Amino acid sequence: MKHDIILFDLDGTLTDPGDGITNSVAYALRKLGQTPPPRAELEPYIGPPLIDSFMTLAGLDRERAELAVKYYREYFADRGIFENTLYDSIPEMLGQLRESGATVALATSKPEVFARRILEHFDIAKYFDFVAGSELDSRRNKKAEVILYALECMNVTQKARVVMVGDRKHDTLGAAEVGVFSVGVTYGYGSHAEFEANGAGHIVDSVQQLTDYLLA
């Protein structure tokens, strides 16, 4: 294996969180007195840090964006978190990676407390050596910060051994900022064009292609 320390994004990479995230965003916007746009227009909220998305996509100032995140979590904590599905063959891939001797970690901008609940819900927490996410107060919500935190906590010094796997440009850009290789997956919410424009080291279109690449 070229990379034996594998960091995975969560949303759009291991699970499809589309319903839960868009429903939570719609709930937050309604609480703020706004009419939510159609579901397709809410999908860009999947992946980036929420507070940034509420500011750039909904046009909120910082104070109202923080309030929107609070409302989002009212819905997400008990309902939206489970409006989520595991992509086919993910457990099999994770099992094969662990059997190969790879170190497997999660690196997500989602609050770590929610990420752990999702891994447990889908019974895949057992495959992970480490889980890195953001804090509920929005600290460590940039992907580069999450990656760096994971590497520091795992005492990784040889970055050539590391690969970051994700479905949006934030994953590839965060990896590049830290100095690690990245793989973009198009079965999530990203595209070839997005990855090609933002420096992905490799692109795959299915979980099987990802498995084959990581194990090669």
Long-range contacts (C-beta under 8 A, 24 or more apart in sequence): 1-100, 1-101, 1-102, 1-214, 1-215, 1-216, 2-163, 2-216, 3-161, 3-162, 3-163, 3-181, 3-214, 4-100, 4-101, 4-102, 4-103, 4-161, 5-102, 5-103, 5-105, 5-154, 5-156, 5-161, 5-162, 5-163, 6-97, 6-102, 6-103, 6-104, 6-105, 6-162, 6-163, 6-165, 6-214, 7-105, 7-106, 7-107, 7-132, 7-147, 7-150, 7-162, 7-163, 7-164, 7-165, 7-180, 8-104, 8-105, 8-106, 8-107, 8-165, 8-166, 9-47, 9-106, 9-107, 9-108, 9-143, 9-164, 9-165, 9-166, 9-167, 9-168, 9-171, 10-106, 10-108, 10-110, 10-115, 10-118, 11-46, 11-47, 11-108, 11-110, 11-167, 11-188, 11-189, 12-46, 12-47, 12-166, 12-167, 12-168, 12-185, 12-188, 12-189, 12-190, 13-165, 13-166, 13-167, 13-171, 13-185, 13-188, 14-86, 14-87, 14-90, 14-124, 15-84, 15-85, 15-86, 15-87, 15-90, 15-118, 15-122, 16-84, 16-85, 16-86, 16-87, 16-188, 17-46, 17-83, 17-84, 18-43, 18-46, 18-189, 19-80, 19-83, 19-84, 20-76, 20-79, 20-80, 20-81, 20-82, 20-83, 20-84, 21-45, 21-46, 21-76, 21-80, 22-46, 23-75, 23-79, 23-80, 23-83, 24-72, 24-73, 24-75, 24-76, 24-79, 24-80, 25-72, 27-71, 27-72, 27-74, 27-75, 27-80, 28-54, 28-68, 28-69, 28-71, 28-72, 28-74, 28-75, 29-58, 29-68, 31-68, 31-71, 31-74, 32-60, 32-64, 32-67, 32-68, 32-71, 34-58, 43-189, 46-168, 46-189, 47-109, 47-166, 47-167, 47-168, 47-170, 47-171, 47-189, 47-190, 48-109, 48-168, 48-170, 49-109, 49-134, 49-138, 49-141, 49-142, 50-141, 51-138, 51-141, 52-141, 66-138, 69-138, 73-136, 76-114, 77-114, 81-114, 81-117, 81-118, 81-121, 82-121, 84-118, 84-121, 86-122, 86-124, 87-187, 87-207, 88-207, 89-207, 89-208, 89-211, 90-124, 90-207, 91-122, 91-123, 91-124, 91-127, 92-211, 93-207, 93-210, 93-211, 93-214, 94-124, 94-127, 94-128, 95-127, 96-211, 96-215, 97-127, 97-211, 97-214, 97-215, 98-127, 100-215, 102-214, 103-129, 103-130, 103-154, 104-128, 104-129, 105-129, 105-130, 105-131, 105-132, 105-150, 105-154, 106-130, 106-131, 106-132, 106-133, 106-150, 107-132, 107-133, 107-143, 107-146, 107-147, 107-150, 107-164, 108-132, 108-133, 108-134, 108-146, 109-133, 109-134, 109-141, 109-142, 109-143, 109-146, 109-170, 110-134, 111-135, 111-136, 129-154, 130-154, 142-174, 143-170, 143-171, 143-173, 143-174, 143-175, 144-173, 144-174, 144-175, 144-177, 144-178, 146-174, 147-174, 147-175, 147-178, 147-180, 148-178, 151-178, 151-180, 163-201, 163-214, 165-210, 165-214, 166-190, 168-194, 169-194, 169-195, 169-197, 169-198, 172-198, 172-199, 172-200, 172-201, 173-198, 173-199, 183-210, 183-213, 183-214, 185-210
